[in-house]
Amino acid sequence: MPDPLCVFCRRRAVDPAWRPFCSERCKLQDLARWADCAYRIPAEPLTDPEEPDNAEPHTER
């Protein structure tokens, strides 16, 4: 079975010490991207674009 690919640079990860990365460098670069909020989970906007900004929030009574 071939060595797995690094999840950051897509090179062969031959040293199992850094899995799922190929090296400490890739591991730290990936961590830096998380810290800089470079990775985002796609989602719908939290506000309704049809709703005016000054509208009162809807509450049930």
CHARMM-style PDB file with segment names, atoms N, HN, CA, C and O in Angstrom:
ATOM      1  N   MET     1       0.851  -1.179   0.000  1.00  0.00      PROA
ATOM      2  CA  MET     1       0.000   0.000   0.000  1.00  0.00      PROA
ATOM      3  C   MET     1       0.895   1.240   0.000  1.00  0.00      PROA
ATOM      4  O   MET     1       1.835   1.312   0.792  1.00  0.00      PROA
ATOM      5  N   PRO     2       0.627   2.211  -0.864  1.00  0.00      PROA
ATOM      6  CA  PRO     2       1.461   3.416  -0.912  1.00  0.00      PROA
ATOM      7  C   PRO     2       1.261   4.281   0.336  1.00  0.00      PROA
ATOM      8  O   PRO     2       0.236   4.207   1.013  1.00  0.00      PROA
ATOM      9  N   ASP     3       2.267   5.095   0.612  1.00  0.00      PROA
ATOM     10  HN  ASP     3       3.100   5.155   0.063  1.00  0.00      PROA
ATOM     11  CA  ASP     3       2.167   6.012   1.747  1.00  0.00      PROA
ATOM     12  C   ASP     3       1.044   7.013   1.496  1.00  0.00      PROA
ATOM     13  O   ASP     3       0.810   7.403   0.352  1.00  0.00      PROA
ATOM     14  N   PRO     4       0.343   7.436   2.558  1.00  0.00      PROA
ATOM     15  CA  PRO     4      -0.748   8.408   2.374  1.00  0.00      PROA
ATOM     16  C   PRO     4      -0.201   9.774   1.973  1.00  0.00      PROA
ATOM     17  O   PRO     4       0.977  10.073   2.169  1.00  0.00      PROA
ATOM     18  N   LEU     5      -1.080  10.589   1.410  1.00  0.00      PROA
ATOM     19  HN  LEU     5      -2.037  10.346   1.251  1.00  0.00      PROA
ATOM     20  CA  LEU     5      -0.706  11.943   1.013  1.00  0.00      PROA
ATOM     21  C   LEU     5      -0.879  12.904   2.187  1.00  0.00      PROA
ATOM     22  O   LEU     5      -1.788  12.760   3.005  1.00  0.00      PROA
ATOM     23  N   CYS     6       0.010  13.876   2.245  1.00  0.00      PROA
ATOM     24  HN  CYS     6       0.748  13.992   1.580  1.00  0.00      PROA
ATOM     25  CA  CYS     6      -0.079  14.934   3.247  1.00  0.00      PROA
ATOM     26  C   CYS     6      -1.350  15.740   2.967  1.00  0.00      PROA
ATOM     27  O   CYS     6      -1.627  16.088   1.820  1.00  0.00      PROA
ATOM     28  N   VAL     7      -2.112  16.031   4.008  1.00  0.00      PROA
ATOM     29  HN  VAL     7      -1.886  15.748   4.940  1.00  0.00      PROA
ATOM     30  CA  VAL     7      -3.361  16.775   3.824  1.00  0.00      PROA
ATOM     31  C   VAL     7      -3.121  18.251   3.524  1.00  0.00      PROA
ATOM     32  O   VAL     7      -4.049  18.955   3.125  1.00  0.00      PROA
ATOM     33  N   PHE     8      -1.898  18.728   3.707  1.00  0.00      PROA
ATOM     34  HN  PHE     8      -1.144  18.156   4.030  1.00  0.00      PROA
ATOM     35  CA  PHE     8      -1.598  20.136   3.442  1.00  0.00      PROA
ATOM     36  C   PHE     8      -0.965  20.340   2.069  1.00  0.00      PROA
ATOM     37  O   PHE     8      -1.458  21.140   1.274  1.00  0.00      PROA
ATOM     38  N   CYS     9       0.125  19.621   1.783  1.00  0.00      PROA
ATOM     39  HN  CYS     9       0.525  18.972   2.430  1.00  0.00      PROA
ATOM     40  CA  CYS     9       0.853  19.865   0.526  1.00  0.00      PROA
ATOM     41  C   CYS     9       0.650  18.767  -0.518  1.00  0.00      PROA
ATOM     42  O   CYS     9       1.100  18.907  -1.655  1.00  0.00      PROA
ATOM     43  N   ARG    10      -0.015  17.691  -0.147  1.00  0.00      PROA
ATOM     44  HN  ARG    10      -0.380  17.577   0.776  1.00  0.00      PROA
ATOM     45  CA  ARG    10      -0.350  16.569  -1.046  1.00  0.00      PROA
ATOM     46  C   ARG    10       0.867  15.743  -1.469  1.00  0.00      PROA
ATOM     47  O   ARG    10       0.774  14.980  -2.430  1.00  0.00      PROA
ATOM     48  N   ARG    11       2.021  15.876  -0.770  1.00  0.00      PROA
ATOM     49  HN  ARG    11       2.096  16.496   0.011  1.00  0.00      PROA
ATOM     50  CA  ARG    11       3.171  15.004  -1.031  1.00  0.00      PROA
ATOM     51  C   ARG    11       3.003  13.725  -0.226  1.00  0.00      PROA
ATOM     52  O   ARG    11       2.169  13.656   0.676  1.00  0.00      PROA
ATOM     53  N   ARG    12       3.795  12.719  -0.555  1.00  0.00      PROA
ATOM     54  HN  ARG    12       4.472  12.775  -1.288  1.00  0.00      PROA
ATOM     55  CA  ARG    12       3.751  11.455   0.180  1.00  0.00      PROA
ATOM     56  C   ARG    12       4.245  11.662   1.609  1.00  0.00      PROA
ATOM     57  O   ARG    12       5.320  12.222   1.824  1.00  0.00      PROA
ATOM     58  N   ALA    13       3.474  11.218   2.565  1.00  0.00      PROA
ATOM     59  HN  ALA    13       2.600  10.764   2.391  1.00  0.00      PROA
ATOM     60  CA  ALA    13       3.840  11.327   3.978  1.00  0.00      PROA
ATOM     61  C   ALA    13       4.531  10.031   4.395  1.00  0.00      PROA
ATOM     62  O   ALA    13       3.862   9.057   4.743  1.00  0.00      PROA
ATOM     63  N   VAL    14       5.861  10.012   4.362  1.00  0.00      PROA
ATOM     64  HN  VAL    14       6.403  10.802   4.079  1.00  0.00      PROA
ATOM     65  CA  VAL    14       6.601   8.784   4.651  1.00  0.00      PROA
ATOM     66  C   VAL    14       6.918   8.619   6.131  1.00  0.00      PROA
ATOM     67  O   VAL    14       7.117   7.491   6.582  1.00  0.00      PROA
ATOM     68  N   ASP    15       6.973   9.697   6.901  1.00  0.00      PROA
ATOM     69  HN  ASP    15       6.811  10.614   6.534  1.00  0.00      PROA
ATOM     70  CA  ASP    15       7.269   9.612   8.332  1.00  0.00      PROA
ATOM     71  C   ASP    15       5.958   9.599   9.115  1.00  0.00      PROA
ATOM     72  O   ASP    15       5.250  10.605   9.147  1.00  0.00      PROA
ATOM     73  N   PRO    16       5.627   8.474   9.745  1.00  0.00      PROA
ATOM     74  CA  PRO    16       4.342   8.399  10.463  1.00  0.00      PROA
ATOM     75  C   PRO    16       4.268   9.315  11.684  1.00  0.00      PROA
ATOM     76  O   PRO    16       3.187   9.504  12.242  1.00  0.00      PROA
ATOM     77  N   ALA    17       5.383   9.878  12.102  1.00  0.00      PROA
ATOM     78  HN  ALA    17       6.261   9.724  11.648  1.00  0.00      PROA
ATOM     79  CA  ALA    17       5.379  10.763  13.272  1.00  0.00      PROA
ATOM     80  C   ALA    17       4.552  12.026  13.043  1.00  0.00      PROA
ATOM     81  O   ALA    17       4.045  12.612  13.999  1.00  0.00      PROA
ATOM     82  N   TRP    18       4.411  12.449  11.795  1.00  0.00      PROA
ATOM     83  HN  TRP    18       4.822  11.974  11.018  1.00  0.00      PROA
ATOM     84  CA  TRP    18       3.706  13.703  11.498  1.00  0.00      PROA
ATOM     85  C   TRP    18       2.333  13.490  10.884  1.00  0.00      PROA
ATOM     86  O   TRP    18       1.711  14.461  10.452  1.00  0.00      PROA
ATOM     87  N   ARG    19       1.840  12.279  10.828  1.00  0.00      PROA
ATOM     88  HN  ARG    19       2.345  11.490  11.179  1.00  0.00      PROA
ATOM     89  CA  ARG    19       0.547  12.025  10.193  1.00  0.00      PROA
ATOM     90  C   ARG    19      -0.542  12.898  10.777  1.00  0.00      PROA
ATOM     91  O   ARG    19      -0.557  13.099  11.991  1.00  0.00      PROA
ATOM     92  N   PRO    20      -1.432  13.414   9.999  1.00  0.00      PROA
ATOM     93  CA  PRO    20      -1.673  13.213   8.575  1.00  0.00      PROA
ATOM     94  C   PRO    20      -0.845  14.133   7.682  1.00  0.00      PROA
ATOM     95  O   PRO    20      -1.134  14.260   6.493  1.00  0.00      PROA
ATOM     96  N   PHE    21       0.185  14.779   8.241  1.00  0.00      PROA
ATOM     97  HN  PHE    21       0.420  14.676   9.207  1.00  0.00      PROA
ATOM     98  CA  PHE    21       1.055  15.661   7.467  1.00  0.00      PROA
ATOM     99  C   PHE    21       2.329  14.921   7.099  1.00  0.00      PROA
ATOM    100  O   PHE    21       2.588  13.832   7.610  1.00  0.00      PROA
ATOM    101  N   CYS    22       3.131  15.513   6.205  1.00  0.00      PROA
ATOM    102  HN  CYS    22       2.920  16.398   5.790  1.00  0.00      PROA
ATOM    103  CA  CYS    22       4.393  14.883   5.811  1.00  0.00      PROA
ATOM    104  C   CYS    22       5.559  15.393   6.647  1.00  0.00      PROA
ATOM    105  O   CYS    22       6.622  14.773   6.671  1.00  0.00      PROA
ATOM    106  N   SER    23       5.370  16.518   7.334  1.00  0.00      PROA
ATOM    107  HN  SER    23       4.506  17.022   7.315  1.00  0.00      PROA
ATOM    108  CA  SER    23       6.464  17.104   8.107  1.00  0.00      PROA
ATOM    109  C   SER    23       5.904  18.063   9.158  1.00  0.00      PROA
ATOM    110  O   SER    23       4.724  18.413   9.146  1.00  0.00      PROA
ATOM    111  N   GLU    24       6.780  18.470  10.055  1.00  0.00      PROA
ATOM    112  HN  GLU    24       7.739  18.186  10.065  1.00  0.00      PROA
ATOM    113  CA  GLU    24       6.383  19.457  11.058  1.00  0.00      PROA
ATOM    114  C   GLU    24       6.037  20.786  10.387  1.00  0.00      PROA
ATOM    115  O   GLU    24       5.147  21.504  10.844  1.00  0.00      PROA
ATOM    116  N   ARG    25       6.735  21.107   9.316  1.00  0.00      PROA
ATOM    117  HN  ARG    25       7.458  20.525   8.945  1.00  0.00      PROA
ATOM    118  CA  ARG    25       6.478  22.353   8.582  1.00  0.00      PROA
ATOM    119  C   ARG    25       5.027  22.413   8.103  1.00  0.00      PROA
ATOM    120  O   ARG    25       4.345  23.416   8.315  1.00  0.00      PROA
ATOM    121  N   CYS    26       4.557  21.352   7.462  1.00  0.00      PROA
ATOM    122  HN  CYS    26       5.111  20.538   7.290  1.00  0.00      PROA
ATOM    123  CA  CYS    26       3.167  21.328   6.980  1.00  0.00      PROA
ATOM    124  C   CYS    26       2.188  21.381   8.144  1.00  0.00      PROA
ATOM    125  O   CYS    26       1.150  22.036   8.056  1.00  0.00      PROA
ATOM    126  N   LYS    27       2.513  20.697   9.228  1.00  0.00      PROA
ATOM    127  HN  LYS    27       3.357  20.165   9.299  1.00  0.00      PROA
ATOM    128  CA  LYS    27       1.651  20.712  10.407  1.00  0.00      PROA
ATOM    129  C   LYS    27       1.506  22.136  10.947  1.00  0.00      PROA
ATOM    130  O   LYS    27       0.398  22.573  11.259  1.00  0.00      PROA
ATOM    131  N   LEU    28       2.623  22.857  11.059  1.00  0.00      PROA
ATOM    132  HN  LEU    28       3.523  22.502  10.806  1.00  0.00      PROA
ATOM    133  CA  LEU    28       2.588  24.213  11.597  1.00  0.00      PROA
ATOM    134  C   LEU    28       1.929  25.197  10.638  1.00  0.00      PROA
ATOM    135  O   LEU    28       1.248  26.124  11.077  1.00  0.00      PROA
ATOM    136  N   GLN    29       2.121  25.009   9.340  1.00  0.00      PROA
ATOM    137  HN  GLN    29       2.674  24.256   8.984  1.00  0.00      PROA
ATOM    138  CA  GLN    29       1.462  25.889   8.372  1.00  0.00      PROA
ATOM    139  C   GLN    29      -0.048  25.694   8.411  1.00  0.00      PROA
ATOM    140  O   GLN    29      -0.801  26.661   8.297  1.00  0.00      PROA
ATOM    141  N   ASP    30      -0.493  24.465   8.568  1.00  0.00      PROA
ATOM    142  HN  ASP    30       0.118  23.679   8.661  1.00  0.00      PROA
ATOM    143  CA  ASP    30      -1.928  24.195   8.674  1.00  0.00      PROA
ATOM    144  C   ASP    30      -2.489  24.825   9.945  1.00  0.00      PROA
ATOM    145  O   ASP    30      -3.567  25.419   9.922  1.00  0.00      PROA
ATOM    146  N   LEU    31      -1.764  24.696  11.047  1.00  0.00      PROA
ATOM    147  HN  LEU    31      -0.888  24.213  11.065  1.00  0.00      PROA
ATOM    148  CA  LEU    31      -2.194  25.310  12.305  1.00  0.00      PROA
ATOM    149  C   LEU    31      -2.292  26.827  12.165  1.00  0.00      PROA
ATOM    150  O   LEU    31      -3.228  27.442  12.677  1.00  0.00      PROA
ATOM    151  N   ALA    32      -1.332  27.427  11.474  1.00  0.00      PROA
ATOM    152  HN  ALA    32      -0.572  26.927  11.058  1.00  0.00      PROA
ATOM    153  CA  ALA    32      -1.360  28.877  11.257  1.00  0.00      PROA
ATOM    154  C   ALA    32      -2.585  29.293  10.446  1.00  0.00      PROA
ATOM    155  O   ALA    32      -3.179  30.337  10.715  1.00  0.00      PROA
ATOM    156  N   ARG    33      -2.961  28.500   9.473  1.00  0.00      PROA
ATOM    157  HN  ARG    33      -2.478  27.652   9.254  1.00  0.00      PROA
ATOM    158  CA  ARG    33      -4.167  28.834   8.687  1.00  0.00      PROA
ATOM    159  C   ARG    33      -5.417  28.783   9.555  1.00  0.00      PROA
ATOM    160  O   ARG    33      -6.305  29.624   9.413  1.00  0.00      PROA
ATOM    161  N   TRP    34      -5.494  27.803  10.454  1.00  0.00      PROA
ATOM    162  HN  TRP    34      -4.773  27.120  10.569  1.00  0.00      PROA
ATOM    163  CA  TRP    34      -6.635  27.750  11.371  1.00  0.00      PROA
ATOM    164  C   TRP    34      -6.634  28.980  12.276  1.00  0.00      PROA
ATOM    165  O   TRP    34      -7.681  29.585  12.503  1.00  0.00      PROA
ATOM    166  N   ALA    35      -5.460  29.352  12.793  1.00  0.00      PROA
ATOM    167  HN  ALA    35      -4.609  28.860  12.609  1.00  0.00      PROA
ATOM    168  CA  ALA    35      -5.359  30.499  13.699  1.00  0.00      PROA
ATOM    169  C   ALA    35      -5.727  31.808  13.003  1.00  0.00      PROA
ATOM    170  O   ALA    35      -6.268  32.713  13.639  1.00  0.00      PROA
ATOM    171  N   ASP    36      -5.442  31.916  11.716  1.00  0.00      PROA
ATOM    172  HN  ASP    36      -5.003  31.181  11.200  1.00  0.00      PROA
ATOM    173  CA  ASP    36      -5.771  33.120  10.945  1.00  0.00      PROA
ATOM    174  C   ASP    36      -7.190  33.097  10.385  1.00  0.00      PROA
ATOM    175  O   ASP    36      -7.571  33.999   9.639  1.00  0.00      PROA
ATOM    176  N   CYS    37      -7.972  32.088  10.730  1.00  0.00      PROA
ATOM    177  HN  CYS    37      -7.664  31.355  11.337  1.00  0.00      PROA
ATOM    178  CA  CYS    37      -9.344  31.916  10.236  1.00  0.00      PROA
ATOM    179  C   CYS    37      -9.383  31.780   8.719  1.00  0.00      PROA
ATOM    180  O   CYS    37     -10.338  32.219   8.079  1.00  0.00      PROA
ATOM    181  N   ALA    38      -8.352  31.175   8.143  1.00  0.00      PROA
ATOM    182  HN  ALA    38      -7.576  30.818   8.663  1.00  0.00      PROA
ATOM    183  CA  ALA    38      -8.317  30.968   6.695  1.00  0.00      PROA
ATOM    184  C   ALA    38      -9.254  29.841   6.273  1.00  0.00      PROA
ATOM    185  O   ALA    38      -9.723  29.810   5.136  1.00  0.00      PROA
ATOM    186  N   TYR    39      -9.522  28.924   7.187  1.00  0.00      PROA
ATOM    187  HN  TYR    39      -9.141  28.950   8.112  1.00  0.00      PROA
ATOM    188  CA  TYR    39     -10.454  27.836   6.896  1.00  0.00      PROA
ATOM    189  C   TYR    39     -11.820  28.235   7.419  1.00  0.00      PROA
ATOM    190  O   TYR    39     -11.952  28.720   8.543  1.00  0.00      PROA
ATOM    191  N   ARG    40     -12.828  28.029   6.600  1.00  0.00      PROA
ATOM    192  HN  ARG    40     -12.721  27.635   5.687  1.00  0.00      PROA
ATOM    193  CA  ARG    40     -14.189  28.379   7.003  1.00  0.00      PROA
ATOM    194  C   ARG    40     -15.130  27.262   6.605  1.00  0.00      PROA
ATOM    195  O   ARG    40     -14.925  26.592   5.593  1.00  0.00      PROA
ATOM    196  N   ILE    41     -16.139  27.072   7.390  1.00  0.00      PROA
ATOM    197  HN  ILE    41     -16.306  27.617   8.212  1.00  0.00      PROA
ATOM    198  CA  ILE    41     -17.174  26.096   7.083  1.00  0.00      PROA
ATOM    199  C   ILE    41     -18.279  26.840   6.347  1.00  0.00      PROA
ATOM    200  O   ILE    41     -18.808  27.821   6.869  1.00  0.00      PROA
ATOM    201  N   PRO    42     -18.643  26.390   5.133  1.00  0.00      PROA
ATOM    202  CA  PRO    42     -19.688  27.097   4.392  1.00  0.00      PROA
ATOM    203  C   PRO    42     -21.024  27.024   5.134  1.00  0.00      PROA
ATOM    204  O   PRO    42     -21.419  25.971   5.635  1.00  0.00      PROA
ATOM    205  N   ALA    43     -21.691  28.141   5.189  1.00  0.00      PROA
ATOM    206  HN  ALA    43     -21.370  28.996   4.782  1.00  0.00      PROA
ATOM    207  CA  ALA    43     -22.979  28.196   5.878  1.00  0.00      PROA
ATOM    208  C   ALA    43     -23.808  29.333   5.301  1.00  0.00      PROA
ATOM    209  O   ALA    43     -23.299  30.216   4.612  1.00  0.00      PROA
ATOM    210  N   GLU    44     -25.073  29.286   5.597  1.00  0.00      PROA
ATOM    211  HN  GLU    44     -25.487  28.568   6.157  1.00  0.00      PROA
ATOM    212  CA  GLU    44     -25.986  30.347   5.194  1.00  0.00      PROA
ATOM    213  C   GLU    44     -25.751  31.563   6.095  1.00  0.00      PROA
ATOM    214  O   GLU    44     -25.345  31.401   7.245  1.00  0.00      PROA
ATOM    215  N   PRO    45     -25.996  32.767   5.597  1.00  0.00      PROA
ATOM    216  CA  PRO    45     -25.864  33.960   6.441  1.00  0.00      PROA
ATOM    217  C   PRO    45     -26.824  33.881   7.629  1.00  0.00      PROA
ATOM    218  O   PRO    45     -27.905  33.303   7.519  1.00  0.00      PROA
ATOM    219  N   LEU    46     -26.432  34.454   8.747  1.00  0.00      PROA
ATOM    220  HN  LEU    46     -25.553  34.923   8.836  1.00  0.00      PROA
ATOM    221  CA  LEU    46     -27.258  34.405   9.946  1.00  0.00      PROA
ATOM    222  C   LEU    46     -28.424  35.374   9.899  1.00  0.00      PROA
ATOM    223  O   LEU    46     -29.421  35.168  10.591  1.00  0.00      PROA
ATOM    224  N   THR    47     -28.323  36.423   9.104  1.00  0.00      PROA
ATOM    225  HN  THR    47     -27.513  36.591   8.542  1.00  0.00      PROA
ATOM    226  CA  THR    47     -29.405  37.398   9.018  1.00  0.00      PROA
ATOM    227  C   THR    47     -30.153  37.236   7.703  1.00  0.00      PROA
ATOM    228  O   THR    47     -29.605  36.763   6.707  1.00  0.00      PROA
ATOM    229  N   ASP    48     -31.389  37.633   7.726  1.00  0.00      PROA
ATOM    230  HN  ASP    48     -31.834  38.018   8.535  1.00  0.00      PROA
ATOM    231  CA  ASP    48     -32.226  37.571   6.536  1.00  0.00      PROA
ATOM    232  C   ASP    48     -31.987  38.830   5.708  1.00  0.00      PROA
ATOM    233  O   ASP    48     -32.210  39.932   6.210  1.00  0.00      PROA
ATOM    234  N   PRO    49     -31.540  38.706   4.458  1.00  0.00      PROA
ATOM    235  CA  PRO    49     -31.279  39.906   3.648  1.00  0.00      PROA
ATOM    236  C   PRO    49     -32.530  40.722   3.364  1.00  0.00      PROA
ATOM    237  O   PRO    49     -32.423  41.903   3.034  1.00  0.00      PROA
ATOM    238  N   GLU    50     -33.712  40.129   3.484  1.00  0.00      PROA
ATOM    239  HN  GLU    50     -33.799  39.169   3.752  1.00  0.00      PROA
ATOM    240  CA  GLU    50     -34.972  40.839   3.245  1.00  0.00      PROA
ATOM    241  C   GLU    50     -35.386  41.671   4.458  1.00  0.00      PROA
ATOM    242  O   GLU    50     -36.200  42.585   4.329  1.00  0.00      PROA
ATOM    243  N   GLU    51     -34.837  41.368   5.625  1.00  0.00      PROA
ATOM    244  HN  GLU    51     -34.175  40.626   5.730  1.00  0.00      PROA
ATOM    245  CA  GLU    51     -35.232  42.046   6.851  1.00  0.00      PROA
ATOM    246  C   GLU    51     -34.434  43.343   7.013  1.00  0.00      PROA
ATOM    247  O   GLU    51     -33.209  43.330   6.897  1.00  0.00      PROA
ATOM    248  N   PRO    52     -35.112  44.456   7.276  1.00  0.00      PROA
ATOM    249  CA  PRO    52     -34.372  45.709   7.483  1.00  0.00      PROA
ATOM    250  C   PRO    52     -33.523  45.636   8.755  1.00  0.00      PROA
ATOM    251  O   PRO    52     -33.847  44.898   9.685  1.00  0.00      PROA
ATOM    252  N   ASP    53     -32.439  46.403   8.785  1.00  0.00      PROA
ATOM    253  HN  ASP    53     -32.175  47.003   8.029  1.00  0.00      PROA
ATOM    254  CA  ASP    53     -31.515  46.368   9.920  1.00  0.00      PROA
ATOM    255  C   ASP    53     -32.147  46.843  11.220  1.00  0.00      PROA
ATOM    256  O   ASP    53     -31.738  46.407  12.296  1.00  0.00      PROA
ATOM    257  N   ASN    54     -33.133  47.724  11.142  1.00  0.00      PROA
ATOM    258  HN  ASN    54     -33.465  48.078  10.268  1.00  0.00      PROA
ATOM    259  CA  ASN    54     -33.727  48.285  12.355  1.00  0.00      PROA
ATOM    260  C   ASN    54     -34.968  47.518  12.818  1.00  0.00      PROA
ATOM    261  O   ASN    54     -35.673  47.994  13.707  1.00  0.00      PROA
ATOM    262  N   ALA    55     -35.248  46.378  12.259  1.00  0.00      PROA
ATOM    263  HN  ALA    55     -34.675  45.991  11.536  1.00  0.00      PROA
ATOM    264  CA  ALA    55     -36.436  45.604  12.631  1.00  0.00      PROA
ATOM    265  C   ALA    55     -36.252  44.983  14.012  1.00  0.00      PROA
ATOM    266  O   ALA    55     -35.155  44.577  14.397  1.00  0.00      PROA
ATOM    267  N   GLU    56     -37.354  44.923  14.738  1.00  0.00      PROA
ATOM    268  HN  GLU    56     -38.245  45.252  14.425  1.00  0.00      PROA
ATOM    269  CA  GLU    56     -37.335  44.280  16.050  1.00  0.00      PROA
ATOM    270  C   GLU    56     -37.266  42.767  15.869  1.00  0.00      PROA
ATOM    271  O   GLU    56     -37.888  42.230  14.952  1.00  0.00      PROA
ATOM    272  N   PRO    57     -36.523  42.072  16.724  1.00  0.00      PROA
ATOM    273  CA  PRO    57     -36.497  40.607  16.617  1.00  0.00      PROA
ATOM    274  C   PRO    57     -37.857  40.019  16.968  1.00  0.00      PROA
ATOM    275  O   PRO    57     -38.557  40.542  17.835  1.00  0.00      PROA
ATOM    276  N   HSD    58     -38.226  38.956  16.311  1.00  0.00      PROA
ATOM    277  HN  HSD    58     -37.657  38.530  15.607  1.00  0.00      PROA
ATOM    278  CA  HSD    58     -39.513  38.299  16.527  1.00  0.00      PROA
ATOM    279  C   HSD    58     -39.428  37.430  17.773  1.00  0.00      PROA
ATOM    280  O   HSD    58     -38.536  36.589  17.886  1.00  0.00      PROA
ATOM    281  N   THR    59     -40.352  37.629  18.708  1.00  0.00      PROA
ATOM    282  HN  THR    59     -41.076  38.312  18.616  1.00  0.00      PROA
ATOM    283  CA  THR    59     -40.408  36.791  19.906  1.00  0.00      PROA
ATOM    284  C   THR    59     -41.814  36.263  20.061  1.00  0.00      PROA
ATOM    285  O   THR    59     -42.790  36.961  19.785  1.00  0.00      PROA
ATOM    286  N   GLU    60     -41.908  35.015  20.507  1.00  0.00      PROA
ATOM    287  HN  GLU    60     -41.115  34.448  20.731  1.00  0.00      PROA
ATOM    288  CA  GLU    60     -43.221  34.411  20.752  1.00  0.00      PROA
ATOM    289  C   GLU    60     -43.625  34.685  22.183  1.00  0.00      PROA
ATOM    290  O   GLU    60     -42.789  34.697  23.086  1.00  0.00      PROA
ATOM    291  N   ARG    61     -44.932  34.908  22.385  1.00  0.00      PROA
ATOM    292  HN  ARG    61     -45.611  34.898  21.651  1.00  0.00      PROA
ATOM    293  CA  ARG    61     -45.431  35.172  23.740  1.00  0.00      PROA
ATOM    294  C   ARG    61     -46.441  34.154  24.122  1.00  0.00      PROA
ATOM    295  OT1 ARG    61     -46.981  34.204  25.227  1.00  0.00      PROA
TER     296      ARG     61
END
